[in-house]
Amino acid sequence: MATAPTIVWFRDDLRLADNPALHAAVELGAPILCLFVLDDSEELRPLGGASRWWLHHSLEALGEDIRGLGGTLLLRSGSAATIVPELATSLGAGAVLWNRRYGAAEREIDAGIKTELKDAGLDARSFAANLLAEPWEIVTGQGQPYSVFTPFWKASLQRHSANPPRHPLPAPTELTGVSDAPDGDELGSWDLLPTKPDWAGGLREQWTPGEAGADARLADFLDGGVSGYAEDRDFPAQPSTSGLSPHLRFGEISSPQIWHAARDRRRHLGDDGATFLKELGWRDFAYHCLFAFPDLATRNWRQAFDRFPWPDVDQDAFTAWTTGHTGIPLVDAGMRELWTTGSMHNRIRMVVASFLTKNLLIHWRLGEEWFWDTLVDADPASNPFNWQWVAGSGFDASPYFRIFNPERQRERFDPDDAYIKRWVPEFGTPDYPEPIVDLGETRQAALAAYEHVKGA
């Protein structure tokens, strides 16, 4: 049996089941030290407030699960590029294993660490863990990444039919920890939780971070919530979505786990299951696009949009949008749901994003940054990808002239105002504000601005 310990470096994969790096470590037969680094490298994007809250509780749950199996989760903060090799040396590790990330800065950090470890004679390996397929596995006939979802998903389904996503791995039943684990940070010392003020009450009511919470969400959804999903998912007052996105974002559950759980019931799920899996494919598509275009959060994918004449930001309008006081009921309901729960119904996300970028003519990056700070599922791929999709500047983007009319969306998807009344209790009273803009006039202004981009 190998004696030099193995380090398993956790990142966006905070789970024990279907964790290829952890599974490989167990197979090596050496003592295992589980590691999480709160990486403060300047090239990495700092987590937003809601994500920090989630990370605290997810690490707390993961640490308890690991201790329950006999292992240790070591917490360190600082530069992973320094911490991981130094820890491997001081521990006398024989291997360092981790699951892959797909952002450019993350890949560069991982590649540098892998090279340094291998040069030192260590077994340094990374694994596919969180996507249905790796970005280089689904490409066009010319070997290029897809930029339109429909052919991407068609190619994905063809691949998955012949070569299904890897079957989920079981969680270990026990872990042999290192006998003299080094000291780490106390989770509370990272100050991930809000205190002054504590704004997370709504998050605590809504969510149970951690692998067990993810498993329970999936089971509840497949046992009943998925019924009617294809038709009902667009109605924000109905509990018809899975609620799995933050669990996916932090890797408390994997896309292959969800895929196989849903496919195992496909005869019973029908169109609802197929629609649900397509949404999972949309998430994969966002990661493939991030891999191909690393600047997804900062630059327009469609370079023609660099000519769009964004006016100076109306700070009063932006504040009204962030706080849910625009006088547009569906927009206000969505923004207040976001602030309270750290989440927002998907259709409403499109409505509020369209309103910001097209009715208020405020750059999508400001909206993306607000979502990054306030969403518990602020995903490094999906968040900028979806903002660019709505704005018209991204991959397979919604045409710029497609401007969501919040009032028509309200009539179609919240006809009895149940969603609005839940989040905007003063709606329909003298206390509710007048609209800050005229929807018709601002639509025409947006279309006029688009002439600078049209045809480019």
Contacts in CASP RR format, 6 or more apart in sequence:
PFRMAT RR
TARGET T0000
AUTHOR 0000-0000-0000
METHOD contacts of the structure
MODEL  1
MATAPTIVWFRDDLRLADNPALHAAVELGAPILCLFVLDDSEELRPLGGA
SRWWLHHSLEALGEDIRGLGGTLLLRSGSAATIVPELATSLGAGAVLWNR
RYGAAEREIDAGIKTELKDAGLDARSFAANLLAEPWEIVTGQGQPYSVFT
PFWKASLQRHSANPPRHPLPAPTELTGVSDAPDGDELGSWDLLPTKPDWA
GGLREQWTPGEAGADARLADFLDGGVSGYAEDRDFPAQPSTSGLSPHLRF
GEISSPQIWHAARDRRRHLGDDGATFLKELGWRDFAYHCLFAFPDLATRN
WRQAFDRFPWPDVDQDAFTAWTTGHTGIPLVDAGMRELWTTGSMHNRIRM
VVASFLTKNLLIHWRLGEEWFWDTLVDADPASNPFNWQWVAGSGFDASPY
FRIFNPERQRERFDPDDAYIKRWVPEFGTPDYPEPIVDLGETRQAALAAY
EHVKGA
1 29 0 8 1.000
1 30 0 8 1.000
2 28 0 8 1.000
2 29 0 8 1.000
2 30 0 8 1.000
2 94 0 8 1.000
3 30 0 8 1.000
3 31 0 8 1.000
4 30 0 8 1.000
4 92 0 8 1.000
4 93 0 8 1.000
4 94 0 8 1.000
4 95 0 8 1.000
5 30 0 8 1.000
5 31 0 8 1.000
5 32 0 8 1.000
5 33 0 8 1.000
5 91 0 8 1.000
5 92 0 8 1.000
5 93 0 8 1.000
5 94 0 8 1.000
5 177 0 8 1.000
5 178 0 8 1.000
6 25 0 8 1.000
6 28 0 8 1.000
6 29 0 8 1.000
6 30 0 8 1.000
6 31 0 8 1.000
6 32 0 8 1.000
6 33 0 8 1.000
6 93 0 8 1.000
6 94 0 8 1.000
6 95 0 8 1.000
6 96 0 8 1.000
6 97 0 8 1.000
7 32 0 8 1.000
7 33 0 8 1.000
7 34 0 8 1.000
7 35 0 8 1.000
7 84 0 8 1.000
7 87 0 8 1.000
7 88 0 8 1.000
7 91 0 8 1.000
7 93 0 8 1.000
7 95 0 8 1.000
7 96 0 8 1.000
7 97 0 8 1.000
8 21 0 8 1.000
8 22 0 8 1.000
8 25 0 8 1.000
8 32 0 8 1.000
8 33 0 8 1.000
8 34 0 8 1.000
8 35 0 8 1.000
8 97 0 8 1.000
8 98 0 8 1.000
9 21 0 8 1.000
9 35 0 8 1.000
9 36 0 8 1.000
9 37 0 8 1.000
9 80 0 8 1.000
9 84 0 8 1.000
9 96 0 8 1.000
9 97 0 8 1.000
9 98 0 8 1.000
10 34 0 8 1.000
10 35 0 8 1.000
10 36 0 8 1.000
10 62 0 8 1.000
10 73 0 8 1.000
10 98 0 8 1.000
11 36 0 8 1.000
11 98 0 8 1.000
11 99 0 8 1.000
11 101 0 8 1.000
11 106 0 8 1.000
12 99 0 8 1.000
12 101 0 8 1.000
12 130 0 8 1.000
12 249 0 8 1.000
12 250 0 8 1.000
12 251 0 8 1.000
13 19 0 8 1.000
13 21 0 8 1.000
13 99 0 8 1.000
13 129 0 8 1.000
13 130 0 8 1.000
13 251 0 8 1.000
13 254 0 8 1.000
14 36 0 8 1.000
14 58 0 8 1.000
14 59 0 8 1.000
14 61 0 8 1.000
14 62 0 8 1.000
14 210 0 8 1.000
14 211 0 8 1.000
14 250 0 8 1.000
14 251 0 8 1.000
14 252 0 8 1.000
15 62 0 8 1.000
15 171 0 8 1.000
15 210 0 8 1.000
15 211 0 8 1.000
15 214 0 8 1.000
15 251 0 8 1.000
15 252 0 8 1.000
15 253 0 8 1.000
15 254 0 8 1.000
16 22 0 8 1.000
16 62 0 8 1.000
16 65 0 8 1.000
16 66 0 8 1.000
16 69 0 8 1.000
16 171 0 8 1.000
16 172 0 8 1.000
16 211 0 8 1.000
17 168 0 8 1.000
17 169 0 8 1.000
17 170 0 8 1.000
17 171 0 8 1.000
17 211 0 8 1.000
17 257 0 8 1.000
18 129 0 8 1.000
18 168 0 8 1.000
18 169 0 8 1.000
18 171 0 8 1.000
18 253 0 8 1.000
18 254 0 8 1.000
18 256 0 8 1.000
18 257 0 8 1.000
19 99 0 8 1.000
19 129 0 8 1.000
19 169 0 8 1.000
19 171 0 8 1.000
20 99 0 8 1.000
20 127 0 8 1.000
20 128 0 8 1.000
20 129 0 8 1.000
20 169 0 8 1.000
21 97 0 8 1.000
21 98 0 8 1.000
21 99 0 8 1.000
21 125 0 8 1.000
21 126 0 8 1.000
21 127 0 8 1.000
21 129 0 8 1.000
22 32 0 8 1.000
22 34 0 8 1.000
22 97 0 8 1.000
22 172 0 8 1.000
23 169 0 8 1.000
23 170 0 8 1.000
23 172 0 8 1.000
24 97 0 8 1.000
24 125 0 8 1.000
24 127 0 8 1.000
25 32 0 8 1.000
25 95 0 8 1.000
25 97 0 8 1.000
26 32 0 8 1.000
26 172 0 8 1.000
26 175 0 8 1.000
28 95 0 8 1.000
28 123 0 8 1.000
29 176 0 8 1.000
30 94 0 8 1.000
30 95 0 8 1.000
30 176 0 8 1.000
31 176 0 8 1.000
31 177 0 8 1.000
31 178 0 8 1.000
31 179 0 8 1.000
32 71 0 8 1.000
32 175 0 8 1.000
32 176 0 8 1.000
32 177 0 8 1.000
32 178 0 8 1.000
33 72 0 8 1.000
33 74 0 8 1.000
33 91 0 8 1.000
33 93 0 8 1.000
33 177 0 8 1.000
33 178 0 8 1.000
33 181 0 8 1.000
34 63 0 8 1.000
34 66 0 8 1.000
34 71 0 8 1.000
34 72 0 8 1.000
34 73 0 8 1.000
34 74 0 8 1.000
34 175 0 8 1.000
35 73 0 8 1.000
35 74 0 8 1.000
35 76 0 8 1.000
35 84 0 8 1.000
35 87 0 8 1.000
36 59 0 8 1.000
36 62 0 8 1.000
36 73 0 8 1.000
36 74 0 8 1.000
36 75 0 8 1.000
36 76 0 8 1.000
37 76 0 8 1.000
37 77 0 8 1.000
37 78 0 8 1.000
37 80 0 8 1.000
37 83 0 8 1.000
37 84 0 8 1.000
38 75 0 8 1.000
38 76 0 8 1.000
38 77 0 8 1.000
38 78 0 8 1.000
38 185 0 8 1.000
38 190 0 8 1.000
39 77 0 8 1.000
39 78 0 8 1.000
39 79 0 8 1.000
39 80 0 8 1.000
39 109 0 8 1.000
40 46 0 8 1.000
40 77 0 8 1.000
40 78 0 8 1.000
40 79 0 8 1.000
41 78 0 8 1.000
41 79 0 8 1.000
41 80 0 8 1.000
41 81 0 8 1.000
41 105 0 8 1.000
41 109 0 8 1.000
43 105 0 8 1.000
43 108 0 8 1.000
43 109 0 8 1.000
44 105 0 8 1.000
44 106 0 8 1.000
44 109 0 8 1.000
45 105 0 8 1.000
45 297 0 8 1.000
45 372 0 8 1.000
45 380 0 8 1.000
47 55 0 8 1.000
47 378 0 8 1.000
48 372 0 8 1.000
48 373 0 8 1.000
48 374 0 8 1.000
48 378 0 8 1.000
49 194 0 8 1.000
49 373 0 8 1.000
49 374 0 8 1.000
50 203 0 8 1.000
50 342 0 8 1.000
50 373 0 8 1.000
50 374 0 8 1.000
50 375 0 8 1.000
50 376 0 8 1.000
50 378 0 8 1.000
51 249 0 8 1.000
51 372 0 8 1.000
51 375 0 8 1.000
51 376 0 8 1.000
51 378 0 8 1.000
52 192 0 8 1.000
52 193 0 8 1.000
53 192 0 8 1.000
53 193 0 8 1.000
53 194 0 8 1.000
53 200 0 8 1.000
53 203 0 8 1.000
53 376 0 8 1.000
54 203 0 8 1.000
54 207 0 8 1.000
54 209 0 8 1.000
54 246 0 8 1.000
54 250 0 8 1.000
54 376 0 8 1.000
55 192 0 8 1.000
55 250 0 8 1.000
56 187 0 8 1.000
56 188 0 8 1.000
56 190 0 8 1.000
56 192 0 8 1.000
56 193 0 8 1.000
57 209 0 8 1.000
57 210 0 8 1.000
58 209 0 8 1.000
58 210 0 8 1.000
58 250 0 8 1.000
58 252 0 8 1.000
59 73 0 8 1.000
59 75 0 8 1.000
59 187 0 8 1.000
60 187 0 8 1.000
61 209 0 8 1.000
61 210 0 8 1.000
61 211 0 8 1.000
61 212 0 8 1.000
62 73 0 8 1.000
62 210 0 8 1.000
62 211 0 8 1.000
63 73 0 8 1.000
65 211 0 8 1.000
66 72 0 8 1.000
66 73 0 8 1.000
66 175 0 8 1.000
67 73 0 8 1.000
69 172 0 8 1.000
69 173 0 8 1.000
69 174 0 8 1.000
69 175 0 8 1.000
70 174 0 8 1.000
70 175 0 8 1.000
70 176 0 8 1.000
70 177 0 8 1.000
71 175 0 8 1.000
71 176 0 8 1.000
71 177 0 8 1.000
72 177 0 8 1.000
72 178 0 8 1.000
72 181 0 8 1.000
74 87 0 8 1.000
74 181 0 8 1.000
74 182 0 8 1.000
74 184 0 8 1.000
75 184 0 8 1.000
75 185 0 8 1.000
75 186 0 8 1.000
75 187 0 8 1.000
75 190 0 8 1.000
76 83 0 8 1.000
76 87 0 8 1.000
76 184 0 8 1.000
76 185 0 8 1.000
77 185 0 8 1.000
77 190 0 8 1.000
80 109 0 8 1.000
80 113 0 8 1.000
81 109 0 8 1.000
81 112 0 8 1.000
81 113 0 8 1.000
84 96 0 8 1.000
84 113 0 8 1.000
84 117 0 8 1.000
85 113 0 8 1.000
85 116 0 8 1.000
85 117 0 8 1.000
85 120 0 8 1.000
87 93 0 8 1.000
87 182 0 8 1.000
88 94 0 8 1.000
88 96 0 8 1.000
88 117 0 8 1.000
88 120 0 8 1.000
88 122 0 8 1.000
89 120 0 8 1.000
90 182 0 8 1.000
91 178 0 8 1.000
91 182 0 8 1.000
93 122 0 8 1.000
94 122 0 8 1.000
94 123 0 8 1.000
95 122 0 8 1.000
95 123 0 8 1.000
95 124 0 8 1.000
95 125 0 8 1.000
96 113 0 8 1.000
96 117 0 8 1.000
96 122 0 8 1.000
96 123 0 8 1.000
96 124 0 8 1.000
97 123 0 8 1.000
97 124 0 8 1.000
97 125 0 8 1.000
97 126 0 8 1.000
97 127 0 8 1.000
98 110 0 8 1.000
98 125 0 8 1.000
98 126 0 8 1.000
98 127 0 8 1.000
99 126 0 8 1.000
99 127 0 8 1.000
99 128 0 8 1.000
99 129 0 8 1.000
99 130 0 8 1.000
100 110 0 8 1.000
100 126 0 8 1.000
100 127 0 8 1.000
100 128 0 8 1.000
100 129 0 8 1.000
100 130 0 8 1.000
100 134 0 8 1.000
101 107 0 8 1.000
101 110 0 8 1.000
102 131 0 8 1.000
102 135 0 8 1.000
102 287 0 8 1.000
102 290 0 8 1.000
102 291 0 8 1.000
102 381 0 8 1.000
103 290 0 8 1.000
103 291 0 8 1.000
103 294 0 8 1.000
103 380 0 8 1.000
103 381 0 8 1.000
104 294 0 8 1.000
104 295 0 8 1.000
105 294 0 8 1.000
110 126 0 8 1.000
113 124 0 8 1.000
114 124 0 8 1.000
114 126 0 8 1.000
117 124 0 8 1.000
118 124 0 8 1.000
128 134 0 8 1.000
128 166 0 8 1.000
129 254 0 8 1.000
130 248 0 8 1.000
130 251 0 8 1.000
130 254 0 8 1.000
130 255 0 8 1.000
131 255 0 8 1.000
131 284 0 8 1.000
131 287 0 8 1.000
132 156 0 8 1.000
132 160 0 8 1.000
132 165 0 8 1.000
132 255 0 8 1.000
132 256 0 8 1.000
132 259 0 8 1.000
132 280 0 8 1.000
132 281 0 8 1.000
132 284 0 8 1.000
133 156 0 8 1.000
133 159 0 8 1.000
133 160 0 8 1.000
133 165 0 8 1.000
133 284 0 8 1.000
135 145 0 8 1.000
135 287 0 8 1.000
135 288 0 8 1.000
135 291 0 8 1.000
135 292 0 8 1.000
136 291 0 8 1.000
137 159 0 8 1.000
138 146 0 8 1.000
138 152 0 8 1.000
138 155 0 8 1.000
138 156 0 8 1.000
138 159 0 8 1.000
138 288 0 8 1.000
139 145 0 8 1.000
139 146 0 8 1.000
140 146 0 8 1.000
140 151 0 8 1.000
145 288 0 8 1.000
145 289 0 8 1.000
145 291 0 8 1.000
145 292 0 8 1.000
146 152 0 8 1.000
146 155 0 8 1.000
146 285 0 8 1.000
146 288 0 8 1.000
147 289 0 8 1.000
147 395 0 8 1.000
147 396 0 8 1.000
148 395 0 8 1.000
148 396 0 8 1.000
149 282 0 8 1.000
149 285 0 8 1.000
149 395 0 8 1.000
149 396 0 8 1.000
150 396 0 8 1.000
152 285 0 8 1.000
152 288 0 8 1.000
153 278 0 8 1.000
153 281 0 8 1.000
153 285 0 8 1.000
156 281 0 8 1.000
156 284 0 8 1.000
160 259 0 8 1.000
164 259 0 8 1.000
164 260 0 8 1.000
164 263 0 8 1.000
165 255 0 8 1.000
165 256 0 8 1.000
165 259 0 8 1.000
165 260 0 8 1.000
166 256 0 8 1.000
167 256 0 8 1.000
167 260 0 8 1.000
168 254 0 8 1.000
168 256 0 8 1.000
168 257 0 8 1.000
168 260 0 8 1.000
193 200 0 8 1.000
194 200 0 8 1.000
202 340 0 8 1.000
202 341 0 8 1.000
202 342 0 8 1.000
203 341 0 8 1.000
203 342 0 8 1.000
203 376 0 8 1.000
205 341 0 8 1.000
206 341 0 8 1.000
206 342 0 8 1.000
206 343 0 8 1.000
207 246 0 8 1.000
207 341 0 8 1.000
207 376 0 8 1.000
208 216 0 8 1.000
209 246 0 8 1.000
209 247 0 8 1.000
209 250 0 8 1.000
209 252 0 8 1.000
210 247 0 8 1.000
210 250 0 8 1.000
210 252 0 8 1.000
211 252 0 8 1.000
211 253 0 8 1.000
213 247 0 8 1.000
213 252 0 8 1.000
214 244 0 8 1.000
214 247 0 8 1.000
214 251 0 8 1.000
214 252 0 8 1.000
214 253 0 8 1.000
215 253 0 8 1.000
217 242 0 8 1.000
217 243 0 8 1.000
217 244 0 8 1.000
217 247 0 8 1.000
218 242 0 8 1.000
218 244 0 8 1.000
218 253 0 8 1.000
218 257 0 8 1.000
218 258 0 8 1.000
218 261 0 8 1.000
221 242 0 8 1.000
221 243 0 8 1.000
221 244 0 8 1.000
222 261 0 8 1.000
222 262 0 8 1.000
222 265 0 8 1.000
222 269 0 8 1.000
225 239 0 8 1.000
225 240 0 8 1.000
225 242 0 8 1.000
226 242 0 8 1.000
226 262 0 8 1.000
226 269 0 8 1.000
226 272 0 8 1.000
226 273 0 8 1.000
226 276 0 8 1.000
227 272 0 8 1.000
228 240 0 8 1.000
228 272 0 8 1.000
229 240 0 8 1.000
229 241 0 8 1.000
229 272 0 8 1.000
229 273 0 8 1.000
229 275 0 8 1.000
229 276 0 8 1.000
230 271 0 8 1.000
230 272 0 8 1.000
230 273 0 8 1.000
230 274 0 8 1.000
230 275 0 8 1.000
232 238 0 8 1.000
232 240 0 8 1.000
233 240 0 8 1.000
233 241 0 8 1.000
233 275 0 8 1.000
233 346 0 8 1.000
233 347 0 8 1.000
234 347 0 8 1.000
234 413 0 8 1.000
235 413 0 8 1.000
235 414 0 8 1.000
236 333 0 8 1.000
236 334 0 8 1.000
236 345 0 8 1.000
236 347 0 8 1.000
236 348 0 8 1.000
236 413 0 8 1.000
236 414 0 8 1.000
236 419 0 8 1.000
237 414 0 8 1.000
237 416 0 8 1.000
237 418 0 8 1.000
237 419 0 8 1.000
237 422 0 8 1.000
241 345 0 8 1.000
241 346 0 8 1.000
242 276 0 8 1.000
243 343 0 8 1.000
244 253 0 8 1.000
244 258 0 8 1.000
245 343 0 8 1.000
245 377 0 8 1.000
245 379 0 8 1.000
245 382 0 8 1.000
246 343 0 8 1.000
246 376 0 8 1.000
246 377 0 8 1.000
247 253 0 8 1.000
248 254 0 8 1.000
248 255 0 8 1.000
248 258 0 8 1.000
248 283 0 8 1.000
248 377 0 8 1.000
248 379 0 8 1.000
249 376 0 8 1.000
249 377 0 8 1.000
249 378 0 8 1.000
249 379 0 8 1.000
249 382 0 8 1.000
255 280 0 8 1.000
255 281 0 8 1.000
255 283 0 8 1.000
255 284 0 8 1.000
258 280 0 8 1.000
259 277 0 8 1.000
259 280 0 8 1.000
262 269 0 8 1.000
262 273 0 8 1.000
262 276 0 8 1.000
262 277 0 8 1.000
263 277 0 8 1.000
266 273 0 8 1.000
266 274 0 8 1.000
269 276 0 8 1.000
283 379 0 8 1.000
283 381 0 8 1.000
283 382 0 8 1.000
285 385 0 8 1.000
285 395 0 8 1.000
285 396 0 8 1.000
286 379 0 8 1.000
286 381 0 8 1.000
286 382 0 8 1.000
286 385 0 8 1.000
286 386 0 8 1.000
287 381 0 8 1.000
289 296 0 8 1.000
289 301 0 8 1.000
289 381 0 8 1.000
289 385 0 8 1.000
289 395 0 8 1.000
290 296 0 8 1.000
290 380 0 8 1.000
290 381 0 8 1.000
290 384 0 8 1.000
290 385 0 8 1.000
293 301 0 8 1.000
293 395 0 8 1.000
296 381 0 8 1.000
296 384 0 8 1.000
296 385 0 8 1.000
296 388 0 8 1.000
297 365 0 8 1.000
297 368 0 8 1.000
297 380 0 8 1.000
297 383 0 8 1.000
297 384 0 8 1.000
298 365 0 8 1.000
300 306 0 8 1.000
300 388 0 8 1.000
300 393 0 8 1.000
300 394 0 8 1.000
301 388 0 8 1.000
301 393 0 8 1.000
301 394 0 8 1.000
301 395 0 8 1.000
301 397 0 8 1.000
302 392 0 8 1.000
302 393 0 8 1.000
302 394 0 8 1.000
302 397 0 8 1.000
302 453 0 8 1.000
304 453 0 8 1.000
304 455 0 8 1.000
304 456 0 8 1.000
305 391 0 8 1.000
305 392 0 8 1.000
305 393 0 8 1.000
305 394 0 8 1.000
305 453 0 8 1.000
307 452 0 8 1.000
307 453 0 8 1.000
307 456 0 8 1.000
308 393 0 8 1.000
308 449 0 8 1.000
308 450 0 8 1.000
308 452 0 8 1.000
308 453 0 8 1.000
309 449 0 8 1.000
309 452 0 8 1.000
310 361 0 8 1.000
310 362 0 8 1.000
310 363 0 8 1.000
311 361 0 8 1.000
313 362 0 8 1.000
313 363 0 8 1.000
313 366 0 8 1.000
314 360 0 8 1.000
314 362 0 8 1.000
316 436 0 8 1.000
317 326 0 8 1.000
317 360 0 8 1.000
317 362 0 8 1.000
317 436 0 8 1.000
317 437 0 8 1.000
318 356 0 8 1.000
318 360 0 8 1.000
318 362 0 8 1.000
318 366 0 8 1.000
320 326 0 8 1.000
320 327 0 8 1.000
320 436 0 8 1.000
321 331 0 8 1.000
321 335 0 8 1.000
321 352 0 8 1.000
321 355 0 8 1.000
321 356 0 8 1.000
321 360 0 8 1.000
321 362 0 8 1.000
322 335 0 8 1.000
322 370 0 8 1.000
323 335 0 8 1.000
323 336 0 8 1.000
323 339 0 8 1.000
324 331 0 8 1.000
324 332 0 8 1.000
324 334 0 8 1.000
324 335 0 8 1.000
324 336 0 8 1.000
324 339 0 8 1.000
324 424 0 8 1.000
325 332 0 8 1.000
325 433 0 8 1.000
326 332 0 8 1.000
326 335 0 8 1.000
326 355 0 8 1.000
326 433 0 8 1.000
326 435 0 8 1.000
326 436 0 8 1.000
326 437 0 8 1.000
327 432 0 8 1.000
327 433 0 8 1.000
327 434 0 8 1.000
327 435 0 8 1.000
327 436 0 8 1.000
328 355 0 8 1.000
328 406 0 8 1.000
328 407 0 8 1.000
328 435 0 8 1.000
328 436 0 8 1.000
328 439 0 8 1.000
329 406 0 8 1.000
329 410 0 8 1.000
329 417 0 8 1.000
329 420 0 8 1.000
329 424 0 8 1.000
329 427 0 8 1.000
329 432 0 8 1.000
330 348 0 8 1.000
330 351 0 8 1.000
330 406 0 8 1.000
330 407 0 8 1.000
330 409 0 8 1.000
330 410 0 8 1.000
330 414 0 8 1.000
330 419 0 8 1.000
330 420 0 8 1.000
331 351 0 8 1.000
331 352 0 8 1.000
331 355 0 8 1.000
331 406 0 8 1.000
332 420 0 8 1.000
332 423 0 8 1.000
332 424 0 8 1.000
332 427 0 8 1.000
333 348 0 8 1.000
333 414 0 8 1.000
333 419 0 8 1.000
333 420 0 8 1.000
333 422 0 8 1.000
333 423 0 8 1.000
333 424 0 8 1.000
334 344 0 8 1.000
334 345 0 8 1.000
334 348 0 8 1.000
334 351 0 8 1.000
334 352 0 8 1.000
334 423 0 8 1.000
335 344 0 8 1.000
335 352 0 8 1.000
336 423 0 8 1.000
336 424 0 8 1.000
337 343 0 8 1.000
337 344 0 8 1.000
337 345 0 8 1.000
337 348 0 8 1.000
337 423 0 8 1.000
338 344 0 8 1.000
338 371 0 8 1.000
338 374 0 8 1.000
338 375 0 8 1.000
339 374 0 8 1.000
340 423 0 8 1.000
342 374 0 8 1.000
342 375 0 8 1.000
342 376 0 8 1.000
343 375 0 8 1.000
343 376 0 8 1.000
343 377 0 8 1.000
344 352 0 8 1.000
344 375 0 8 1.000
345 419 0 8 1.000
347 409 0 8 1.000
347 413 0 8 1.000
348 419 0 8 1.000
349 371 0 8 1.000
349 386 0 8 1.000
350 386 0 8 1.000
350 390 0 8 1.000
350 404 0 8 1.000
351 404 0 8 1.000
351 406 0 8 1.000
351 409 0 8 1.000
353 364 0 8 1.000
353 367 0 8 1.000
353 386 0 8 1.000
353 387 0 8 1.000
353 390 0 8 1.000
353 391 0 8 1.000
354 390 0 8 1.000
354 402 0 8 1.000
354 403 0 8 1.000
354 404 0 8 1.000
355 404 0 8 1.000
355 406 0 8 1.000
356 362 0 8 1.000
356 364 0 8 1.000
356 366 0 8 1.000
356 367 0 8 1.000
357 363 0 8 1.000
357 364 0 8 1.000
357 367 0 8 1.000
357 390 0 8 1.000
357 391 0 8 1.000
358 391 0 8 1.000
358 400 0 8 1.000
358 403 0 8 1.000
358 404 0 8 1.000
358 442 0 8 1.000
358 443 0 8 1.000
358 446 0 8 1.000
359 403 0 8 1.000
359 437 0 8 1.000
359 439 0 8 1.000
359 442 0 8 1.000
359 443 0 8 1.000
359 446 0 8 1.000
360 437 0 8 1.000
360 442 0 8 1.000
361 442 0 8 1.000
361 445 0 8 1.000
361 446 0 8 1.000
361 449 0 8 1.000
364 387 0 8 1.000
364 388 0 8 1.000
364 390 0 8 1.000
364 391 0 8 1.000
364 393 0 8 1.000
365 387 0 8 1.000
367 387 0 8 1.000
368 383 0 8 1.000
368 384 0 8 1.000
368 387 0 8 1.000
371 378 0 8 1.000
371 383 0 8 1.000
371 387 0 8 1.000
372 378 0 8 1.000
372 383 0 8 1.000
375 383 0 8 1.000
385 394 0 8 1.000
385 395 0 8 1.000
388 394 0 8 1.000
388 395 0 8 1.000
388 397 0 8 1.000
389 395 0 8 1.000
389 396 0 8 1.000
389 397 0 8 1.000
389 398 0 8 1.000
390 397 0 8 1.000
390 398 0 8 1.000
391 397 0 8 1.000
391 400 0 8 1.000
392 398 0 8 1.000
392 399 0 8 1.000
392 400 0 8 1.000
400 446 0 8 1.000
400 450 0 8 1.000
400 453 0 8 1.000
400 454 0 8 1.000
401 447 0 8 1.000
401 450 0 8 1.000
403 443 0 8 1.000
403 446 0 8 1.000
403 447 0 8 1.000
405 439 0 8 1.000
405 443 0 8 1.000
406 439 0 8 1.000
407 439 0 8 1.000
410 417 0 8 1.000
410 420 0 8 1.000
414 420 0 8 1.000
417 427 0 8 1.000
420 427 0 8 1.000
421 427 0 8 1.000
424 432 0 8 1.000
426 432 0 8 1.000
END
